[in-house]
Amino acid sequence: MNSFQRLALLLVLLSLAHAADLKPETAAAFDRYVKLTEEANEKRTGSNFLWLDQDRSQKNLVWLGQTVIVPKKSLEHDQEIDIPDGLLQDWMGAIYLDGGTLDRVRDMLLNFADYKTYFKQQINESRLVKREGEKFDGFLRFYKRQVTPLVLNTQVSSVYKSVDPARAHIVSRSTHIGEVAHPGKKSTYDQERPPEDAAGYLWRLNFYWRLHQADDGVYAELELISLSRPGGGLHPGRFLSGFEAFPREIAEGFLDGLREAFPRRR
């Protein structure tokens, strides 16, 4: 075996050694973070319903047409929650939809069948799987163009809740994320890698919408929380390079698609 062959074998062995299985303690830490965040969100009512309500200057910028998106961190007793062997990202975004109504925005965000049209930057297939009252199950196929395309089959469960005639929120949680085994062939998009062979691009994806109809339009806030394999090391460098930015790109794509559907009036 020559030196090139030995190096190639070493790369393969290192790649296999970095199995991207989601460890129970990693999933438990993510669930703990989500529970803490959701409990805090449930307490938001009245004049404190929106994240924007805490910062009038930010709210004014959003009302003037700017999109705001910033990293967020939920703390437990003023301490960060450790996510062992995982990368958790929490993004908060906000826009103002001039002339929009709560009903129209709600209907768009719960229309999973047309996500592939509304949010085509990251989604190339979508459908509504089932609806029971205010609970909606959907399928979203996320994709990312890079040297090797990445495709993720994602099942989500969403619940809509009206707080009052002017306020509502939507909670969406992933129930399954599968990495497509052959992302370069559309005919095989339903074939997924087994979890033990997956690269860990995205293990969990939750997104939360808060909607407030006011000022002759709708303030729409999106909080997106994701869990993936952390970067660093040989295997993540090969497969996850450029992918750590994908959760933010998803959030931006959702906000951009929503804005396009509700252009500002002149």
MARVEX-358513 format. One line per 8 residues: number of its first residue (from 1); their letters; for each residue x, y, z of N, C-alpha, C, CB. Coordinates in steps of 0.02 Angstrom, whole numbers, plus 50000, padded with zeros to 5 digits. Glycine has a CB too. Layout:
REM residues N
NUM) a) X Y Z X Y Z X Y Z X Y Z | ...
***
This chain:
REM residues 266
1) mnsfqrla) 50043 49940 50000 50000 50000 50000 50044 50062 50000 49952 50000 50062 | 50036 50106 49951 50077 50165 49948 50050 50219 49994 50081 50192 49876 | 50087 50275 49998 50069 50328 50045 50001 50359 50028 50123 50382 50045 | 49986 50366 49964 49921 50395 49944 49864 50349 49966 49919 50406 49868 | 49872 50284 49957 49820 50237 49977 49811 50236 50053 49838 50166 49952 | 49868 50241 50089 49863 50242 50162 49826 50305 50185 49933 50239 50193 | 49839 50361 50153 49805 50423 50171 49730 50418 50156 49835 50482 50134 | 49713 50389 50098 49643 50382 50080 49607 50337 50130 49637 50353 50009
9) lllvllsl) 49641 50282 50151 49611 50237 50200 49601 50273 50266 49654 50175 50209 | 49651 50312 50286 49646 50349 50348 49587 50397 50347 49710 50388 50362 | 49577 50431 50292 49520 50477 50286 49454 50441 50293 49522 50514 50219 | 49448 50383 50263 49387 50344 50267 49374 50322 50339 49390 50282 50221 | 49427 50298 50372 49420 50274 50441 49401 50331 50488 49484 50240 50465 | 49432 50389 50478 49415 50446 50519 49343 50468 50508 49462 50504 50505 | 49322 50465 50445 49253 50483 50429 49204 50437 50464 49242 50481 50353 | 49219 50372 50463 49175 50324 50496 49176 50333 50572 49194 50253 50478
17) ahaadlkp) 49235 50351 50598 49242 50359 50670 49200 50416 50696 49314 50368 50689 | 49187 50465 50653 49147 50524 50673 49073 50512 50658 49172 50587 50636 | 49048 50454 50678 48977 50439 50665 48934 50494 50694 48958 50370 50696 | 48884 50514 50657 48844 50573 50675 48780 50554 50711 48828 50614 50613 | 48780 50499 50747 48721 50480 50784 48703 50534 50835 48732 50412 50820 | 48638 50548 50840 48614 50596 50890 48613 50560 50958 48544 50624 50871 | 48654 50583 51004 48658 50551 51069 48599 50570 51113 48724 50570 51103 | 48577 50525 51157 48520 50541 51200 48531 50604 51241 48506 50483 51246
25) etaaafdr) 48592 50614 51267 48603 50673 51308 48600 50737 51267 48671 50668 51342 | 48617 50733 51202 48613 50791 51158 48539 50808 51146 48649 50778 51091 | 48499 50757 51130 48428 50767 51119 48394 50793 51182 48395 50702 51096 | 48414 50767 51240 48383 50789 51303 48399 50862 51317 48408 50745 51361 | 48461 50883 51302 48480 50953 51312 48440 50999 51266 48555 50962 51302 | 48431 50978 51203 48391 51017 51156 48319 51023 51181 48393 50986 51085 | 48290 50967 51203 48221 50968 51228 48216 51015 51288 48199 50897 51247 | 48266 51015 51330 48266 51059 51389 48267 51132 51367 48326 51044 51434
33) yvklteea) 48308 51148 51318 48312 51216 51293 48245 51237 51262 48369 51223 51240 | 48216 51193 51222 48152 51208 51190 48097 51218 51242 48133 51151 51142 | 48095 51176 51292 48044 51182 51345 48050 51249 51380 48051 51124 51396 | 48111 51269 51396 48123 51333 51429 48100 51390 51384 48197 51341 51446 | 48116 51386 51319 48097 51439 51272 48022 51443 51263 48131 51428 51204 | 47990 51385 51255 47918 51384 51244 47880 51409 51305 47895 51314 51226 | 47904 51392 51365 47872 51416 51425 47876 51492 51430 47903 51384 51488 | 47933 51519 51411 47941 51592 51412 47896 51625 51360 48015 51612 51399
41) nekrtgsn) 47890 51594 51301 47847 51621 51249 47774 51621 51270 47856 51582 51185 | 47753 51569 51306 47683 51564 51327 47664 51621 51374 47671 51497 51362 | 47713 51649 51408 47699 51702 51456 47692 51770 51423 47754 51704 51508 | 47707 51773 51358 47703 51837 51323 47630 51853 51306 47746 51835 51258 | 47605 51906 51333 47536 51926 51322 47532 52002 51317 47489 51900 51378 | 47476 52026 51291 47463 52098 51290 47518 52138 51258 47452 52122 51359 | 47540 52190 51293 47590 52235 51265 47660 52205 51263 47592 52299 51304 | 47668 52144 51291 47733 52110 51290 47732 52048 51246 47753 52090 51361
49) flwldqdr) 47682 52045 51201 47673 51985 51160 47732 51973 51113 47609 51989 51121 | 47755 52027 51082 47809 52021 51033 47877 52031 51066 47799 52071 50977 | 47927 51999 51037 47996 52013 51056 48011 52087 51041 48046 51967 51018 | 47983 52113 50987 47994 52183 50968 47968 52232 51021 47961 52198 50902 | 47919 52210 51061 47890 52255 51110 47940 52275 51164 47830 52221 51143 | 47996 52238 51168 48047 52254 51218 48093 52310 51193 48088 52192 51234 | 48092 52325 51129 48138 52374 51101 48101 52416 51049 48200 52338 51069 | 48081 52475 51069 48041 52518 51026 48080 52539 50964 48016 52579 51064
57) sqknlvwl) 48146 52551 50971 48185 52572 50914 48187 52518 50860 48256 52592 50935 | 48195 52454 50882 48194 52399 50834 48126 52393 50801 48212 52333 50869 | 48074 52402 50839 48006 52398 50811 47995 52452 50760 47954 52402 50867 | 48021 52512 50773 48014 52566 50725 48050 52550 50659 48040 52632 50754 | 48110 52520 50665 48147 52501 50605 48108 52450 50564 48216 52474 50624 | 48078 52401 50599 48039 52350 50564 47978 52382 50530 48016 52296 50613 | 47945 52427 50565 47886 52461 50536 47906 52501 50474 47854 52508 50588 | 47967 52527 50472 47990 52565 50415 48011 52521 50356 48048 52609 50435
65) gqtvivpk) 48010 52455 50366 48023 52410 50310 48085 52368 50316 48027 52448 50249 | 48123 52375 50370 48184 52335 50378 48167 52266 50406 48234 52372 50424 | 48206 52217 50385 48203 52150 50414 48256 52145 50469 48212 52094 50360 | 48235 52122 50526 48282 52112 50582 48290 52037 50594 48257 52148 50647 | 48352 52014 50599 48364 51944 50617 48428 51942 50659 48371 51899 50553 | 48421 51915 50718 48477 51916 50766 48481 51848 50802 48469 51973 50818 | 48541 51830 50826 48546 51769 50866 48515 51780 50934 48619 51746 50873 | 48487 51727 50962 48453 51731 51027 48478 51674 51071 48375 51729 51018
73) kslehdqe) 48473 51683 51136 48493 51631 51182 48446 51629 51242 48566 51643 51206 | 48415 51572 51253 48373 51563 51313 48418 51540 51370 48315 51512 51300 | 48411 51572 51428 48452 51556 51486 48410 51523 51540 48486 51619 51513 | 48442 51481 51579 48410 51449 51636 48446 51472 51699 48412 51370 51630 | 48411 51512 51740 48442 51542 51800 48505 51581 51781 48459 51487 51852 | 48498 51620 51727 48552 51662 51701 48612 51623 51676 48574 51710 51755 | 48603 51559 51664 48658 51518 51639 48638 51487 51572 48676 51463 51690 | 48688 51480 51526 48674 51447 51463 48665 51372 51474 48731 51460 51413
81) idipdgll) 48624 51341 51432 48614 51269 51435 48665 51236 51390 48541 51250 51412 | 48704 51191 51418 48756 51156 51380 48723 51104 51334 48807 51122 51427 | 48745 51104 51271 48719 51056 51222 48778 51010 51204 48689 51092 51158 | 48787 50954 51239 48846 50912 51226 48842 50879 51158 48852 50858 51280 | 48897 50883 51121 48903 50851 51055 48849 50875 51006 48899 50775 51063 | 48828 50936 51014 48778 50963 50968 48786 51038 50960 48708 50947 50992 | 48762 51064 50904 48762 51136 50890 48690 51160 50888 48799 51152 50823 | 48670 51199 50937 48603 51228 50939 48607 51300 50915 48572 51225 51011
89) qdwmgaiy) 48562 51317 50869 48557 51386 50846 48486 51411 50858 48575 51392 50770 | 48483 51474 50882 48419 51505 50897 48420 51573 50863 48406 51511 50975 | 48378 51582 50811 48375 51644 50773 48307 51677 50782 48390 51631 50699 | 48308 51742 50792 48247 51781 50798 48243 51831 50741 48243 51817 50867 | 48189 51829 50704 48180 51876 50649 48113 51910 50652 48187 51840 50582 | 48108 51969 50622 48045 52006 50625 48038 52050 50562 48041 52050 50688 | 47976 52054 50538 47960 52099 50483 47891 52129 50495 47962 52061 50414 | 47876 52181 50458 47810 52213 50460 47779 52206 50391 47815 52288 50482
97) ldggtldr) 47718 52181 50389 47683 52169 50326 47630 52223 50317 47650 52097 50323 | 47648 52274 50280 47605 52332 50270 47540 52311 50235 47641 52387 50230 | 47484 52326 50266 47419 52309 50236 47398 52237 50245 47421 52324 50164 | 47438 52197 50277 47420 52127 50289 47368 52120 50344 47482 52086 50307 | 47335 52064 50345 47288 52048 50398 47309 51983 50431 47215 52043 50371 | 47288 51975 50492 47306 51915 50530 47281 51852 50494 47277 51919 50601 | 47221 51855 50469 47192 51796 50436 47232 51777 50374 47120 51808 50417 | 47251 51825 50333 47287 51810 50271 47357 51783 50286 47293 51873 50228
105) vrdmllnf) 47392 51812 50335 47458 51788 50352 47454 51718 50381 47493 51835 50403 | 47405 51707 50425 47395 51640 50454 47383 51589 50400 47336 51641 50503 | 47339 51604 50354 47323 51555 50301 47384 51538 50259 47267 51583 50256 | 47427 51587 50246 47487 51573 50207 47535 51528 50246 47522 51638 50189 | 47545 51541 50310 47594 51504 50349 47571 51433 50365 47608 51540 50413 | 47506 51420 50360 47480 51352 50372 47467 51314 50308 47417 51356 50414 | 47480 51346 50251 47469 51315 50186 47532 51278 50163 47447 51368 50133 | 47544 51221 50194 47606 51184 50179 47611 51163 50106 47610 51122 50222
113) adyktyfk) 47555 51153 50073 47557 51132 50003 47593 51182 49959 47486 51121 49977 | 47590 51247 49977 47620 51298 49935 47686 51325 49963 47572 51354 49926 | 47714 51293 50014 47779 51316 50039 47832 51314 49984 47802 51272 50098 | 47826 51265 49939 47875 51259 49884 47872 51319 49837 47865 51195 49844 | 47816 51355 49838 47809 51416 49797 47828 51478 49838 47737 51422 49771 | 47802 51482 49899 47815 51540 49940 47889 51545 49961 47771 51539 50002 | 47918 51488 49979 47985 51487 50008 48031 51443 49966 47982 51461 50081 | 48032 51458 49903 48068 51416 49854 48144 51422 49860 48047 51434 49785
121) qqinesrl) 48169 51469 49899 48241 51475 49906 48272 51413 49939 48258 51537 49947 | 48236 51383 49986 48262 51324 50021 48217 51262 50017 48273 51341 50092 | 48157 51269 49988 48110 51213 49987 48090 51199 49915 48047 51229 50031 | 48099 51137 49893 48080 51120 49824 48022 51071 49820 48139 51093 49787 | 47997 51049 49878 47937 51006 49878 47904 51014 49946 47955 50931 49865 | 47837 51017 49945 47800 51025 50008 47729 51000 49998 47801 51099 50031 | 47699 50980 50052 47629 50959 50049 47599 50957 50119 47622 50890 50016 | 47534 50965 50122 47497 50955 50184 47481 50881 50190 47431 50998 50186
129) vkregekf) 47502 50852 50245 47491 50780 50255 47424 50767 50289 47548 50750 50297 | 47409 50807 50340 47347 50795 50377 47329 50858 50416 47355 50734 50426 | 47263 50869 50424 47240 50923 50466 47186 50897 50513 47215 50982 50424 | 47193 50914 50576 47141 50899 50626 47129 50963 50666 47163 50839 50672 | 47075 50998 50651 47061 51061 50685 47116 51111 50672 47053 51049 50760 | 47149 51134 50726 47203 51183 50720 47272 51151 50721 47197 51234 50775 | 47275 51085 50710 47339 51050 50705 47351 51030 50633 47340 50988 50752 | 47411 51045 50608 47428 51034 50538 47493 50994 50534 47435 51101 50499
137) dgflrfyk) 47493 50938 50498 47554 50900 50485 47575 50912 50413 47543 50824 50499 | 47638 50928 50403 47662 50943 50336 47727 50909 50320 47669 51017 50327 | 47743 50908 50255 47807 50882 50231 47843 50937 50193 47796 50819 50185 | 47906 50948 50212 47947 50999 50179 48013 50967 50157 47961 51060 50227 | 48031 50977 50095 48095 50952 50070 48143 51011 50062 48086 50913 50002 | 48188 51018 50110 48238 51071 50108 48296 51051 50064 48263 51089 50179 | 48325 51099 50030 48384 51085 49990 48432 51144 49993 48365 51069 49917 | 48495 51128 49984 48547 51180 49984 48594 51165 49927 48584 51183 50052
145) rqvtplvl) 48604 51214 49885 48650 51206 49828 48721 51221 49851 48630 51252 49770 | 48766 51175 49840 48837 51185 49850 48873 51136 49805 48857 51176 49926 | 48936 51122 49818 48973 51077 49774 48936 51011 49767 49044 51064 49801 | 48916 50983 49824 48871 50925 49824 48805 50947 49853 48902 50865 49865 | 48750 50942 49815 48686 50966 49842 48665 50927 49903 48632 50962 49788 | 48630 50960 49948 48606 50929 50009 48529 50932 50009 48635 50963 50072 | 48497 50877 50024 48424 50874 50023 48401 50840 50087 48398 50836 49960 | 48354 50870 50122 48329 50845 50185 48253 50838 50181 48349 50891 50243
153) ntqvssvy) 48228 50778 50193 48156 50765 50197 48134 50778 50269 48138 50692 50174 | 48089 50826 50277 48071 50848 50344 47995 50845 50354 48095 50920 50356 | 47975 50812 50408 47905 50810 50427 47896 50856 50487 47882 50737 50444 | 47845 50898 50485 47833 50946 50539 47761 50941 50562 47849 51018 50515 | 47752 50956 50625 47686 50960 50655 47676 51030 50682 47676 50906 50712 | 47622 51063 50661 47610 51133 50680 47543 51140 50715 47612 51178 50618 | 47542 51185 50763 47481 51201 50800 47470 51276 50798 47484 51175 50874 | 47410 51296 50779 47391 51367 50777 47350 51383 50838 47352 51384 50712
161) ksvdpara) 47366 51441 50869 47328 51463 50928 47313 51537 50923 47366 51447 50993 | 47250 51554 50927 47230 51624 50928 47231 51648 51001 47159 51633 50896 | 47266 51703 51012 47270 51731 51080 47212 51780 51092 47338 51766 51090 | 47201 51823 51042 47144 51869 51043 47133 51889 50971 47158 51931 51089 | 47083 51931 50955 47069 51947 50885 47128 51977 50847 47013 51994 50881 | 47177 52005 50882 47233 52037 50848 47299 51999 50854 47243 52107 50875 | 47301 51946 50894 47364 51910 50906 47356 51835 50900 47391 51928 50976 | 47407 51803 50873 47406 51730 50867 47478 51705 50861 47364 51708 50805
169) hivsrsth) 47486 51641 50874 47552 51612 50862 47546 51542 50833 47593 51610 50927 | 47598 51520 50800 47602 51454 50769 47665 51420 50793 47600 51459 50690 | 47657 51360 50819 47714 51320 50843 47724 51262 50795 47703 51295 50916 | 47783 51257 50765 47799 51203 50718 47861 51165 50742 47810 51231 50645 | 47855 51100 50747 47910 51059 50771 47923 51003 50720 47895 51029 50841 | 47986 50990 50706 48003 50934 50662 47990 50869 50699 48076 50938 50638 | 47962 50821 50664 47951 50754 50692 47996 50702 50658 47878 50733 50686 | 48025 50720 50602 48072 50677 50566 48112 50719 50517 48034 50620 50528
177) igevahpg) 48178 50708 50517 48222 50738 50467 48267 50683 50440 48264 50798 50498 | 48261 50670 50375 48301 50619 50343 48346 50648 50290 48256 50566 50313 | 48408 50626 50289 48456 50648 50237 48448 50605 50175 48529 50646 50264 | 48435 50636 50119 48426 50600 50056 48493 50568 50037 48400 50647 49999 | 48491 50504 50021 48553 50466 50008 48587 50487 49943 48537 50392 50005 | 48546 50504 49892 48574 50523 49827 48544 50590 49806 48559 50467 49772 | 48568 50644 49836 48536 50710 49824 48543 50736 49753 48566 50760 49871 | 48586 50705 49713 48594 50727 49644 48543 50698 49597 48661 50711 49620
185) kkstydqe) 48501 50651 49622 48451 50618 49579 48382 50629 49608 48467 50543 49572 | 48341 50669 49574 48274 50683 49599 48231 50620 49603 48240 50734 49555 | 48245 50572 49560 48205 50510 49559 48214 50469 49622 48222 50469 49499 | 48267 50482 49661 48280 50442 49721 48277 50484 49785 48349 50409 49715 | 48241 50540 49782 48237 50584 49840 48204 50551 49900 48199 50647 49822 | 48165 50498 49889 48132 50465 49945 48178 50415 49980 48070 50429 49920 | 48237 50404 49952 48284 50357 49983 48329 50396 50031 48327 50320 49928 | 48325 50379 50095 48361 50415 50146 48417 50371 50176 48314 50439 50201
193) rppedaag) 48469 50404 50198 48522 50369 50234 48496 50345 50302 48584 50414 50243 | 48516 50285 50324 48499 50265 50392 48532 50312 50442 48520 50192 50406 | 48502 50323 50501 48529 50372 50549 48603 50360 50565 48490 50369 50612 | 48624 50297 50567 48694 50284 50585 48743 50304 50530 48703 50211 50600 | 48717 50316 50469 48760 50336 50413 48752 50410 50396 48745 50294 50352 | 48707 50444 50431 48694 50514 50415 48751 50559 50439 48628 50537 50446 | 48758 50616 50407 48812 50663 50424 48794 50710 50480 48832 50702 50362 | 48730 50714 50498 48710 50759 50552 48701 50831 50530 48761 50757 50606
201) ylwrlnfy) 48680 50841 50467 48668 50908 50442 48617 50945 50484 48646 50906 50369 | 48562 50910 50501 48509 50940 50540 48471 50885 50576 48461 50982 50494 | 48472 50887 50642 48438 50837 50682 48368 50860 50703 48479 50819 50743 | 48361 50924 50720 48298 50951 50744 48287 51020 50712 48296 50955 50821 | 48224 51038 50701 48208 51104 50675 48139 51124 50701 48209 51105 50597 | 48137 51174 50744 48075 51202 50769 48070 51275 50747 48070 51196 50847 | 48011 51296 50727 48003 51367 50712 47936 51392 50739 48008 51380 50636 | 47939 51453 50764 47883 51483 50800 47866 51551 50770 47900 51490 50876
209) wrlhqadd) 47803 51559 50751 47780 51624 50724 47737 51658 50777 47741 51614 50658 | 47749 51723 50786 47704 51765 50825 47679 51820 50779 47740 51795 50889 | 47614 51829 50778 47582 51876 50732 47541 51926 50772 47537 51840 50681 | 47549 51991 50756 47510 52043 50789 47486 52092 50736 47551 52079 50844 | 47420 52096 50729 47391 52144 50682 47386 52212 50717 47322 52120 50656 | 47422 52261 50689 47423 52328 50719 47451 52377 50669 47464 52329 50785 | 47438 52440 50679 47466 52494 50637 47450 52482 50563 47542 52498 50646 | 47389 52457 50549 47367 52446 50480 47409 52394 50444 47367 52511 50441
217) gvyaelel) 47431 52344 50480 47470 52289 50451 47480 52234 50501 47538 52315 50425 | 47529 52192 50489 47543 52136 50535 47618 52134 50549 47519 52068 50504 | 47635 52132 50614 47703 52118 50635 47710 52042 50638 47721 52152 50704 | 47759 52016 50604 47770 51943 50603 47840 51929 50630 47762 51913 50531 | 47842 51890 50683 47905 51870 50712 47915 51795 50703 47909 51888 50787 | 47976 51776 50686 47994 51706 50678 48053 51690 50723 48011 51690 50604 | 48044 51639 50765 48100 51612 50803 48113 51542 50777 48086 51612 50880 | 48175 51529 50756 48193 51464 50728 48248 51434 50771 48216 51471 50655
225) islsrpgg) 48236 51373 50796 48284 51338 50839 48303 51272 50805 48255 51325 50911 | 48368 51262 50795 48391 51202 50760 48444 51166 50801 48418 51220 50690 | 48452 51102 50786 48504 51061 50818 48539 51022 50763 48475 51014 50873 | 48605 51024 50763 48644 50988 50713 48709 50965 50743 48657 51031 50650 | 48746 50928 50705 48813 50908 50725 48858 50969 50726 48841 50853 50678 | 48899 50978 50777 48943 51036 50779 48997 51032 50726 48975 51044 50847 | 49021 51090 50704 49075 51093 50656 49142 51078 50688 49077 51160 50622 | 49193 51074 50647 49259 51059 50672 49277 50987 50660 49264 51075 50746
233) glhpgrfl) 49341 50973 50649 49362 50905 50637 49359 50889 50563 49319 50856 50676 | 49388 50833 50544 49394 50815 50473 49327 50802 50441 49439 50755 50465 | 49288 50758 50472 49224 50739 50441 49177 50798 50435 49191 50684 50481 | 49165 50838 50490 49123 50896 50482 49150 50945 50430 49115 50932 50548 | 49216 50951 50426 49245 50997 50377 49228 50977 50307 49319 51001 50386 | 49225 50911 50294 49209 50887 50227 49135 50895 50211 49229 50814 50220 | 49093 50876 50259 49022 50871 50243 48981 50930 50268 48996 50809 50271 | 49003 50964 50321 48962 51017 50349 48987 51086 50330 48960 51010 50424
241) sgfeafpr) 49040 51090 50292 49067 51155 50272 49013 51195 50236 49128 51146 50226 | 48998 51254 50263 48947 51297 50233 48877 51281 50256 48951 51292 50160 | 48869 51225 50292 48801 51206 50310 48779 51234 50377 48795 51131 50312 | 48827 51255 50419 48808 51283 50484 48768 51347 50474 48870 51297 50526 | 48774 51380 50417 48736 51441 50404 48665 51425 50381 48771 51483 50351 | 48649 51362 50368 48585 51346 50338 48525 51364 50382 48583 51272 50321 | 48526 51353 50448 48468 51373 50489 48452 51447 50481 48481 51358 50562 | 48503 51490 50482 48489 51561 50471 48462 51573 50401 48553 51603 50482
249) eiaegfld) 48489 51537 50351 48464 51545 50283 48391 51524 50278 48507 51504 50234 | 48371 51473 50315 48301 51452 50316 48258 51509 50344 48291 51387 50357 | 48280 51537 50400 48243 51592 50431 48237 51651 50382 48277 51614 50496 | 48292 51668 50350 48290 51724 50302 48244 51708 50244 48361 51738 50275 | 48244 51645 50221 48201 51626 50166 48127 51631 50184 48216 51555 50144 | 48110 51611 50246 48040 51617 50269 48019 51690 50271 48032 51585 50338 | 48061 51733 50299 48044 51804 50304 48041 51837 50236 48095 51839 50348 | 48088 51820 50192 48087 51849 50125 48025 51828 50086 48150 51829 50086
257) glreafpr) 48007 51764 50091 47948 51740 50056 47884 51773 50081 47942 51666 50062 | 47881 51782 50146 47822 51815 50175 47818 51887 50152 47824 51811 50252 | 47874 51921 50150 47874 51991 50129 47853 51997 50056 47943 52022 50140 | 47878 51952 50014 47859 51955 49943 47784 51946 49933 47896 51901 49904 | 47753 51908 49977 47680 51898 49971 47640 51958 49994 47660 51837 50011 | 47673 52002 50033 47638 52062 50059 47683 52123 50046 47622 52054 50135 | 47689 52144 49983 47733 52202 49967 47706 52266 49999 47739 52211 49890 | 47752 52310 50015 47731 52374 50045 47690 52415 49996 47793 52413 50068
265) rr) 47641 52448 50021 47600 52492 49981 47637 52558 49969 47532 52505 50015 | 47626 52586 49911 47659 52650 49895 47616 52709 49916 47674 52654 49819
***
